[in-house]
Amino acid sequence: MKNKKLIIIRCITNPYYGLGHFKRCFFLAKSLRTIGFDILFIITKNSFVESELLKNNLQYKIILNYSNIINEVKKIQEISNQINSKIIIVDMRNFSEIFLKELKSEFYTILIDDAWNKNIFSNLVLNGTTIQKYHKYTKYYNAKIFTGLNFFITLQNWLEANKS
């Protein structure tokens, strides 16, 4: 039986261009945890990210920085089978299309903040941009797509700072 309370999150954690992806997923994970979900981050090695996850009692597994996306998919499938979870949230920008196309057959997939992709291979898309040209997708499955500011995921303290 699948663990419906455990969600895998795979996001970019590269210190040069991926920390926004991590922070968005981190905020989402903390919110999901408050409503009863357990979260497992699958990340590449990054001491800042590991420290943030440890401080907040969020589980994680480190995987290699694969040069071939298919090898990464196989590793995630292996981890998924070990923990008995088939729900994954992906925030990987450049890799999401290929990644989700490979995972779709056995996972419930959620894609966040990937306005640059045109082909959707996931069950659910959250795209917070207001730029209309980034709301045009070709769906390969019966995806639910939510776009616009109502679906912009950000840190709570940023929202509070911008109220003033």
QUIURBEL-V494314 format. One record per helix or strand of 3 or more residues. SS is the DSSP state (h for helix, s for strand). FROM is the first residue (numbers start at 1). LEN is the number of residues. If there is no record, write none. Layout:
BEGIN
ss=SS from=FROM len=LEN
ss=SS from=FROM len=LEN
END
This chain:
BEGIN
ss=s from=6 len=6
ss=h from=19 len=16
ss=s from=38 len=6
ss=h from=47 len=9
ss=s from=59 len=4
ss=h from=69 len=15
ss=s from=87 len=5
ss=h from=93 len=11
ss=s from=108 len=5
ss=s from=124 len=4
ss=h from=132 len=4
ss=s from=144 len=4
ss=h from=149 len=3
ss=h from=156 len=6
END
